[in-house]
Every structure is written in C-alpha cells, then in structure tokens.
Amino acid sequence: MTEIVIAVLVLLGGFFCFVAGLGVLRLPDVLIRMHASTKAGTLGSGLILAGVAVHFGDTATITRAVATILFLLITAPVAAHMIGRASFRSGETLWQTKIDDAAERSLKR
C-alpha cells in the first residue's frame, strides 16, 4: 500500500513539473509563463518531496522534506512577484492585453 502512495505522489509530482516546464516553453507572455512555472512547479516539487518523505520515513528525511516544501511555498510567490514587477518596469509587452490597469494607476501618481 505504501508503494502505491509513493508511486502516485511521485508520478503526480513529475506530471506537474512537466506541465510547468511545458508552460514555460509554450506560453506567450512572461507573466503567464511565470504563473505556470511557480504554481505547477511548486506543487510538483512538493508532491515529489512528499513521496520521498513517505518512502524513507525517518525523522531526518521527513524534517528536510517538510522544511524544503515550506521554503518553496514561501519563496516561490515572492520570486514570482519580483519577476512580474521587473518585467512590468522594463516595459515588457503583454500578450493581447487590451486594458492595462497597472499602467493607468501609475500614470495617476
């Protein structure tokens, strides 16, 4: 039973990491790519690390896996925000955007 849980966690994690990589390659805009890489990549890595923690089962490995998952959950949104902010400030053109609310707000200041 444990082997099935481990296999499901690792396969789902690999699938989400694959989707994140595919999103980075195929999506047209830096903001959309950033969203795909942070959301799916974090979920995929977390599932793989959960599978590793279940497989080994000792306290040291579980502690490291939980700490790494928490680190990913804390740092991925911050990194995505910084990437989005840098792309906006550098004037990166957005994909088929008709209304740019952030530009309108920055003009009012």
Residue pairs with C-beta under 8 A, 6 or more apart in sequence:
2 54
2 55
5 51
5 54
6 51
6 54
6 55
7 51
9 47
9 48
9 50
9 51
9 54
10 47
10 48
10 51
12 44
12 47
13 43
13 44
13 45
13 46
13 47
13 48
13 49
13 50
13 51
14 44
14 48
15 44
16 40
16 41
16 43
16 44
16 47
17 40
17 41
17 44
17 45
17 48
18 44
19 36
19 40
19 44
20 36
20 37
20 39
20 40
20 41
20 44
23 32
23 33
23 35
23 36
23 37
23 40
24 33
24 36
24 37
27 33
27 36
28 95
29 94
29 95
30 83
30 84
30 87
30 92
31 84
31 87
31 94
32 95
34 80
34 83
34 84
34 87
35 80
37 80
38 76
38 77
38 79
38 80
41 76
42 72
42 73
42 76
45 68
45 69
45 72
46 69
46 72
46 73
49 65
49 68
49 69
50 65
50 69
52 61
52 65
53 61
53 62
53 65
53 66
56 62
88 102
94 100
